[in-house]
Amino acid sequence: MLEQFQDVLKSYLESNKQVITVAYSGGVDSTVLLHLAKAYCDHSGNPLRAIYINHGLSTNSDTWQAHCQSQCNQLNIEFTAAQVKGIEEGQGIEAAARSARYEKLAELTDANTLILLGQHADDQIETFFLQLLRGAGIDGLSAMPVYKQDNHSRQYLRPLLSLARGDIEEYADTLSLKWIEDESNADNRFDRNYLRNQVLPLLKQRWPKSQSTIARSIGHIAEHRDLLDMQADKTLASLIAGESLDLGLLAMYETAWQRVLLKKWLKKLTVAQPSSAQLQQLLLQCVDAREDSTPVVRWGSVEARLFNNKLYILSDWPEVSLPTISIEIGRTLNLDSYRRGLGELSINASSQNSHSLQSQRFEVQFEGFSRKFKPPGERFSKPLSQWFKIWKVPPWTRGLVPLVCIDDTVVSVGNAINENVSNDNDLLGDFKVEWKHQLHYKMFPFEQ
């Protein structure tokens, strides 16, 4: 078992300076994992540590933590215990605990860490059936990958994934290792326990080789998933247009491919995945939408919006009512304090011109798009609403563009000076507005 463990570990370990961290629960799986990691690190020189996540769901949680601390002390392994709060028993407790556990592991480690997880082949099969019963697609039915990297750039490895629970327990007994038993593992109210204790033993009784054949099927599904991912990545790259997805190009593909590409894009954006029904609504309302329609599809805190035949995804988009703000010549206004991402804005003028402008009362406004504006180099004045359409600025972001005004006259839009105002007041070249922001404006006049 040690040799097999080492072969898997070497395939993913970057160097002997990378920290190996064992997610240590005290159960037999993570106990064997800890001892295997200890044997490897004693030879390789890699730093080794263990982290125990105390969910507080059992009255024995503190006793288990003390056990893990004691075992690590005996093995001379750096040990960290962390409390996770806010998880309540009931439906969804397993998923909530898992999510909290990964968040805490990411918080306690850095990018130079390889985190080892103790899942094995039996866990893999349980995960497969849980996903199957939820109606999962190819991603879910691929079950757990041997290696993954999360949104925090944390690396996770499951080096025991090809080993059966019985083999791990036999190894632990041979070495007389000490571990704890979680009493909740016998509670069949939890779906995973019901599968483990009731369903899978019946399958094994009827089909003794079911574990290896199911594992082989999972491997085939994962292989096809990987091939599909590679093809989807290549195709998706041609559809992405800045922060949006080109729906005209997406519509050229079959509906099944549209679903795959949309899910892939949403995954890249690290937003919550829609349900199958929500994804279908996204296809119907956006991909097949009329050219002038502006549908909005929502799921959780995510919104999908259509503009100019391109799909935009907004996550936790704040609806902020921005006030009118006074600003003086030569001063910098911090707009981030009103809405994150707006950055800062300043008005500057030449020394001989600044004195005459001191009497003017400048304001920064975020509305009033019916007012006329003439951008530099253009022949005609038009209402701002028309210019926003010409510049292809999405409607939901137009109210974030700062308008520098004197009374009701627009002096500048973003960084662009109104040529009508500049010519009338002989300010051209002497008067400058500088807007430094963190928004995704690429079209004139908002580029920096």
C-alpha positions as CSV (number, residue, x, y, z in Angstrom):
1,M,0.0,0.0,0.0
2,L,2.8,2.4,0.8
3,E,4.4,1.9,-2.7
4,Q,1.0,2.6,-4.4
5,F,0.5,5.7,-2.2
6,Q,3.9,7.0,-3.1
7,D,3.4,6.5,-6.8
8,V,0.2,8.5,-6.7
9,L,1.8,11.2,-4.6
10,K,4.9,11.6,-6.7
11,S,2.7,12.1,-9.8
12,Y,1.2,15.3,-8.4
13,L,3.8,16.6,-5.9
14,E,5.7,19.6,-7.3
15,S,8.9,19.4,-5.2
16,N,10.3,18.3,-1.8
17,K,9.6,21.9,-0.6
18,Q,5.9,21.6,-1.1
19,V,3.9,21.3,2.2
20,I,1.9,18.1,2.5
21,T,-1.2,18.6,4.6
22,V,-3.4,15.8,5.7
23,A,-7.1,16.5,6.3
24,Y,-7.2,14.4,9.5
25,S,-10.5,13.4,11.0
26,G,-9.2,10.6,13.2
27,G,-11.1,7.9,11.4
28,V,-9.4,4.9,10.0
29,D,-9.1,6.3,6.4
30,S,-7.4,9.6,7.4
31,T,-5.3,7.7,10.1
32,V,-3.8,5.4,7.5
33,L,-3.4,8.4,5.2
34,L,-1.5,10.2,7.9
35,H,0.9,7.3,8.6
36,L,1.5,6.9,4.8
37,A,2.3,10.6,4.5
38,K,4.6,10.4,7.5
39,A,6.6,7.6,6.0
40,Y,6.9,9.4,2.7
41,C,7.9,12.8,4.2
42,D,10.5,11.2,6.5
43,H,12.2,10.1,3.4
44,S,11.5,13.0,1.0
45,G,11.9,15.9,3.4
46,N,8.6,17.5,2.6
47,P,7.1,19.5,5.4
48,L,4.1,17.6,6.9
49,R,1.2,18.9,8.9
50,A,-2.3,17.8,9.8
51,I,-5.5,19.8,10.1
52,Y,-8.6,18.7,12.1
53,I,-11.8,20.4,11.3
54,N,-14.1,20.4,14.3
55,H,-17.7,20.8,13.1
56,G,-19.2,20.5,16.6
57,L,-21.9,18.2,15.3
58,S,-21.2,15.5,17.8
59,T,-20.8,15.6,21.6
60,N,-17.6,13.7,21.0
61,S,-16.1,16.3,18.7
62,D,-13.7,17.7,21.4
63,T,-12.7,14.1,22.4
64,W,-11.9,13.3,18.7
65,Q,-9.9,16.5,18.4
66,A,-7.8,15.6,21.5
67,H,-7.2,12.1,20.0
68,C,-5.9,13.7,16.8
69,Q,-3.7,16.1,18.7
70,S,-2.3,13.2,20.7
71,Q,-1.6,11.1,17.6
72,C,0.2,13.9,15.9
73,N,2.3,14.7,19.0
74,Q,3.4,11.0,19.1
75,L,4.4,11.2,15.4
76,N,6.0,14.6,15.7
77,I,3.6,16.1,13.1
78,E,2.5,19.7,13.2
79,F,-1.2,19.8,14.2
80,T,-3.9,22.5,13.7
81,A,-7.5,22.3,14.9
82,A,-10.1,24.6,13.6
83,Q,-13.7,25.1,14.7
84,V,-16.4,25.5,12.1
85,K,-19.6,27.1,13.3
86,G,-23.1,27.7,11.9
87,I,-23.9,24.1,10.6
88,E,-27.2,22.8,11.8
89,E,-28.5,19.3,11.6
90,G,-31.2,18.5,9.1
91,Q,-31.5,18.2,5.3
92,G,-28.4,19.2,3.5
93,I,-26.1,18.8,6.6
94,E,-23.6,16.6,4.7
95,A,-23.2,19.1,1.9
96,A,-23.0,22.1,4.3
97,A,-20.4,20.4,6.4
98,R,-18.3,19.5,3.3
99,S,-18.5,23.1,2.0
100,A,-17.5,24.5,5.4
101,R,-14.6,22.0,5.6
102,Y,-13.1,23.0,2.3
103,E,-13.5,26.7,3.0
104,K,-11.6,26.3,6.3
105,L,-8.9,24.1,4.7
106,A,-8.3,26.8,2.1
107,E,-8.2,29.4,4.8
108,L,-5.5,27.5,6.8
109,T,-3.3,26.7,3.8
110,D,-1.6,28.4,0.9
111,A,-0.9,27.7,-2.7
112,N,2.3,25.8,-1.9
113,T,0.3,23.1,-0.1
114,L,-0.9,19.8,-1.4
115,I,-3.9,18.8,0.7
116,L,-4.4,15.0,1.1
117,L,-8.0,13.7,1.4
118,G,-8.8,10.2,2.7
119,Q,-11.6,9.1,0.3
120,H,-11.3,5.6,-1.0
121,A,-13.0,3.3,-3.6
122,D,-16.1,2.7,-1.5
123,D,-16.6,6.4,-1.0
124,Q,-16.3,6.8,-4.8
125,I,-19.1,4.3,-5.4
126,E,-21.3,5.9,-2.8
127,T,-20.8,9.3,-4.5
128,F,-21.6,7.8,-7.8
129,F,-25.0,6.5,-6.6
130,L,-25.8,9.7,-4.8
131,Q,-25.2,11.7,-8.0
132,L,-27.1,9.1,-10.0
133,L,-30.1,9.5,-7.7
134,R,-29.9,13.3,-8.1
135,G,-30.1,13.0,-11.9
136,A,-26.6,14.3,-12.3
137,G,-24.9,14.5,-15.7
138,I,-21.5,13.4,-16.8
139,D,-19.7,15.6,-14.4
140,G,-21.6,14.2,-11.4
141,L,-21.4,10.6,-12.5
142,S,-17.6,10.9,-12.8
143,A,-17.8,11.1,-9.0
144,M,-14.6,12.3,-7.3
145,P,-11.4,13.1,-9.2
146,V,-8.1,12.0,-7.9
147,Y,-6.8,15.5,-8.1
148,K,-8.5,18.9,-8.2
149,Q,-7.7,22.6,-7.8
150,D,-10.3,24.9,-6.2
151,N,-11.2,28.6,-6.7
152,H,-8.6,29.5,-4.0
153,S,-5.8,27.8,-6.0
154,R,-5.7,25.1,-3.4
155,Q,-4.6,21.6,-4.6
156,Y,-6.3,18.5,-3.3
157,L,-5.2,14.9,-3.8
158,R,-7.0,11.6,-3.0
159,P,-4.2,9.1,-3.1
160,L,-6.4,6.2,-1.6
161,L,-9.2,6.5,-4.2
162,S,-8.3,3.2,-5.9
163,L,-8.2,1.3,-2.6
164,A,-11.1,-0.5,-1.0
165,R,-12.2,0.2,2.6
166,G,-11.5,-3.3,3.6
167,D,-7.8,-3.0,2.4
168,I,-7.4,0.2,4.4
169,E,-8.8,-1.4,7.5
170,E,-6.6,-4.4,7.1
171,Y,-3.5,-2.2,6.8
172,A,-4.5,-0.3,9.9
173,D,-5.0,-3.5,11.9
174,T,-1.6,-4.9,10.7
175,L,0.1,-1.8,12.1
176,S,-2.0,-1.7,15.2
177,L,-3.0,1.9,14.4
178,K,-5.5,3.7,16.7
179,W,-8.5,5.5,15.3
180,I,-11.9,6.7,16.3
181,E,-15.4,5.6,15.1
182,D,-17.9,8.3,14.3
183,E,-21.2,7.2,15.7
184,S,-23.1,9.1,13.0
185,N,-21.8,6.5,10.5
186,A,-24.5,4.2,11.7
187,D,-27.3,6.8,11.3
188,N,-29.2,5.8,8.2
189,R,-31.1,9.1,8.1
190,F,-28.1,10.3,6.1
191,D,-28.2,9.3,2.5
192,R,-24.6,8.2,2.3
193,N,-24.9,6.0,5.3
194,Y,-28.1,4.4,4.0
195,L,-26.3,3.5,0.8
196,R,-23.3,2.3,2.7
197,N,-25.2,0.2,5.3
198,Q,-28.3,-0.9,3.5
199,V,-28.1,-0.7,-0.3
200,L,-24.6,-1.5,-1.4
201,P,-24.2,-4.6,0.8
202,L,-27.3,-6.1,-1.0
203,L,-25.7,-5.3,-4.4
204,K,-22.5,-6.9,-3.3
205,Q,-24.4,-10.0,-2.1
206,R,-26.1,-10.4,-5.5
207,W,-23.1,-9.3,-7.6
208,P,-19.8,-10.0,-5.6
209,K,-17.7,-8.1,-8.2
210,S,-20.0,-5.1,-8.3
211,Q,-17.5,-2.8,-6.6
212,S,-14.8,-3.3,-9.3
213,T,-17.2,-3.2,-12.2
214,I,-18.9,0.0,-10.9
215,A,-15.5,1.6,-10.4
216,R,-14.6,0.6,-13.9
217,S,-17.7,2.3,-15.3
218,I,-16.9,5.4,-13.3
219,G,-13.5,5.4,-14.9
220,H,-15.0,5.2,-18.3
221,I,-17.4,8.1,-17.6
222,A,-14.5,10.2,-16.2
223,E,-12.5,9.5,-19.3
224,H,-15.3,10.6,-21.6
225,R,-15.8,13.7,-19.4
226,D,-12.1,14.6,-19.8
227,L,-12.4,14.3,-23.6
228,L,-15.5,16.4,-23.7
229,D,-13.9,19.0,-21.5
230,M,-10.9,19.3,-23.8
231,Q,-13.2,19.8,-26.9
232,A,-15.5,22.2,-25.0
233,D,-12.5,24.3,-23.9
234,K,-11.3,24.7,-27.5
235,T,-14.8,25.6,-28.7
236,L,-15.6,27.9,-25.9
237,A,-12.5,30.0,-26.5
238,S,-14.0,31.0,-29.9
239,L,-17.3,32.1,-28.3
240,I,-16.1,34.3,-25.5
241,A,-16.1,38.0,-26.2
242,G,-14.5,39.9,-23.3
243,E,-16.9,39.5,-20.4
244,S,-19.7,38.0,-22.5
245,L,-20.6,35.0,-24.6
246,D,-21.4,35.5,-28.3
247,L,-24.9,34.1,-28.7
248,G,-24.8,34.3,-32.5
249,L,-21.9,31.9,-32.6
250,L,-23.4,29.7,-29.9
251,A,-26.6,29.3,-31.9
252,M,-24.6,27.6,-34.7
253,Y,-24.2,24.5,-32.5
254,E,-26.7,21.8,-31.7
255,T,-28.8,22.3,-28.5
256,A,-26.9,19.6,-26.6
257,W,-23.6,21.3,-27.4
258,Q,-25.1,24.6,-26.3
259,R,-25.9,23.2,-22.9
260,V,-22.4,21.8,-22.5
261,L,-20.8,25.1,-23.6
262,L,-23.0,27.2,-21.3
263,K,-22.3,25.0,-18.3
264,K,-18.6,25.1,-19.1
265,W,-18.6,28.9,-19.3
266,L,-20.5,29.3,-16.1
267,K,-18.1,26.9,-14.4
268,K,-15.1,29.1,-15.6
269,L,-16.9,32.1,-14.2
270,T,-17.0,30.3,-10.8
271,V,-20.7,31.1,-10.3
272,A,-23.4,28.8,-9.0
273,Q,-24.5,26.3,-11.7
274,P,-28.2,26.5,-12.7
275,S,-30.5,23.5,-12.4
276,S,-31.5,21.6,-15.6
277,A,-34.7,23.6,-15.7
278,Q,-33.0,26.9,-15.3
279,L,-30.4,26.0,-17.9
280,Q,-33.3,25.2,-20.3
281,Q,-34.9,28.6,-19.6
282,L,-31.5,30.2,-20.3
283,L,-31.4,28.6,-23.7
284,L,-35.0,29.4,-24.6
285,Q,-35.0,33.0,-23.4
286,C,-31.5,34.1,-24.4
287,V,-30.1,31.9,-27.3
288,D,-33.5,31.9,-29.1
289,A,-34.4,35.5,-28.1
290,R,-35.4,38.3,-30.6
291,E,-32.7,40.7,-31.4
292,D,-34.3,43.6,-29.5
293,S,-35.3,41.7,-26.4
294,T,-33.5,42.0,-23.0
295,P,-34.5,38.9,-21.0
296,V,-33.2,38.3,-17.5
297,V,-32.8,34.7,-16.1
298,R,-32.1,34.4,-12.4
299,W,-31.0,31.6,-10.1
300,G,-29.8,32.2,-6.6
301,S,-27.6,35.4,-6.6
302,V,-26.8,35.0,-10.3
303,E,-28.4,36.8,-13.2
304,A,-28.0,36.1,-16.9
305,R,-28.7,39.2,-19.1
306,L,-28.8,39.6,-22.8
307,F,-27.5,42.7,-24.7
308,N,-26.4,43.2,-28.3
309,N,-26.8,39.4,-28.9
310,K,-24.2,38.7,-26.2
311,L,-24.8,37.0,-22.9
312,Y,-23.5,38.5,-19.6
313,I,-23.4,36.9,-16.2
314,L,-23.8,39.0,-13.1
315,S,-23.1,37.5,-9.7
316,D,-24.2,39.4,-6.5
317,W,-24.7,42.5,-8.6
318,P,-25.5,45.3,-6.2
319,E,-28.4,47.6,-7.0
320,V,-26.9,50.9,-5.7
321,S,-28.6,54.3,-6.0
322,L,-25.7,56.6,-6.6
323,P,-26.1,60.2,-5.3
324,T,-25.0,63.5,-6.9
325,I,-21.6,64.4,-5.6
326,S,-19.8,67.8,-5.6
327,I,-16.2,67.9,-6.8
328,E,-13.6,70.7,-6.9
329,I,-10.9,71.4,-9.5
330,G,-7.6,69.7,-8.6
331,R,-9.3,67.3,-6.1
332,T,-9.7,63.5,-6.4
333,L,-13.1,62.0,-5.7
334,N,-13.1,58.5,-4.2
335,L,-16.1,56.8,-6.0
336,D,-15.2,53.4,-4.5
337,S,-16.8,54.5,-1.2
338,Y,-20.1,54.7,-3.1
339,R,-19.8,51.5,-5.2
340,R,-16.9,49.1,-5.4
341,G,-15.2,49.2,-8.7
342,L,-16.0,52.8,-9.6
343,G,-12.4,53.8,-8.6
344,E,-11.6,57.5,-8.5
345,L,-12.3,60.6,-10.5
346,S,-10.4,63.9,-10.7
347,I,-10.8,67.2,-12.6
348,N,-7.7,69.1,-13.6
349,A,-7.1,72.4,-15.6
350,S,-4.1,74.4,-16.6
351,S,-2.9,77.0,-14.0
352,Q,-4.1,80.0,-16.1
353,N,-7.5,78.4,-16.6
354,S,-8.1,76.9,-13.1
355,H,-8.7,80.3,-11.5
356,S,-11.6,81.0,-13.9
357,L,-13.1,77.6,-13.2
358,Q,-13.1,77.9,-9.4
359,S,-16.4,79.8,-9.5
360,Q,-18.0,76.9,-11.4
361,R,-19.9,74.3,-9.3
362,F,-19.0,70.9,-10.7
363,E,-21.1,67.8,-9.8
364,V,-20.7,64.1,-10.6
365,Q,-24.0,62.6,-11.6
366,F,-25.1,59.1,-12.7
367,E,-28.4,59.8,-14.5
368,G,-30.0,62.1,-17.0
369,F,-29.3,60.3,-20.3
370,S,-31.7,62.5,-22.3
371,R,-29.1,65.3,-22.2
372,K,-27.1,66.1,-25.3
373,F,-23.5,65.2,-25.7
374,K,-20.9,65.6,-28.4
375,P,-17.9,63.2,-28.1
376,P,-14.4,64.3,-29.3
377,G,-14.2,63.8,-33.1
378,E,-17.9,63.4,-33.7
379,R,-19.9,65.8,-36.0
380,F,-23.2,65.8,-34.2
381,S,-24.6,66.1,-30.7
382,K,-27.0,63.3,-29.6
383,P,-28.7,62.3,-26.3
384,L,-26.5,60.2,-24.1
385,S,-28.9,57.3,-24.3
386,Q,-28.2,57.1,-28.1
387,W,-24.4,57.3,-27.6
388,F,-24.6,54.5,-25.0
389,K,-26.3,52.3,-27.6
390,I,-23.6,53.3,-30.2
391,W,-20.9,52.5,-27.7
392,K,-22.6,49.2,-26.9
393,V,-22.6,49.8,-23.2
394,P,-24.9,47.3,-21.5
395,P,-28.0,49.0,-20.0
396,W,-27.4,47.8,-16.4
397,T,-23.9,49.4,-16.4
398,R,-24.8,52.8,-17.9
399,G,-25.8,54.2,-14.5
400,L,-22.3,53.5,-13.2
401,V,-20.7,55.9,-15.7
402,P,-19.9,59.2,-13.9
403,L,-21.2,62.4,-15.7
404,V,-19.3,65.5,-14.7
405,C,-21.8,68.4,-14.9
406,I,-22.2,72.1,-14.5
407,D,-25.8,72.7,-13.5
408,D,-27.7,70.6,-16.1
409,T,-25.0,70.6,-18.7
410,V,-22.9,67.5,-19.2
411,V,-19.2,68.5,-19.3
412,S,-17.8,65.0,-19.6
413,V,-18.9,61.4,-19.8
414,G,-16.2,59.3,-18.1
415,N,-12.9,60.6,-19.5
416,A,-14.5,62.2,-22.6
417,I,-15.0,66.0,-22.7
418,N,-18.2,67.3,-24.3
419,E,-16.9,69.2,-27.4
420,N,-19.8,71.6,-27.3
421,V,-18.8,72.8,-23.8
422,S,-15.1,72.9,-24.6
423,N,-15.6,74.9,-27.7
424,D,-18.0,77.4,-26.1
425,N,-15.7,78.0,-23.1
426,D,-12.4,77.7,-24.9
427,L,-11.4,74.9,-22.5
428,L,-10.2,72.4,-25.1
429,G,-6.8,71.0,-24.1
430,D,-6.8,72.9,-20.8
431,F,-9.6,70.9,-19.0
432,K,-9.2,67.2,-18.3
433,V,-11.3,64.6,-16.5
434,E,-9.5,61.5,-15.4
435,W,-11.6,58.4,-14.3
436,K,-9.6,55.4,-13.1
437,H,-11.9,52.5,-12.5
438,Q,-12.0,48.7,-12.2
439,L,-15.0,48.1,-14.3
440,H,-14.9,46.2,-17.6
441,Y,-15.5,49.1,-20.0
442,K,-13.6,48.5,-23.2
443,M,-15.5,50.9,-25.6
444,F,-14.7,54.6,-26.0
445,P,-14.9,56.9,-24.0
446,F,-14.5,54.7,-20.9
447,E,-11.2,53.0,-21.7
448,Q,-8.2,54.1,-19.6
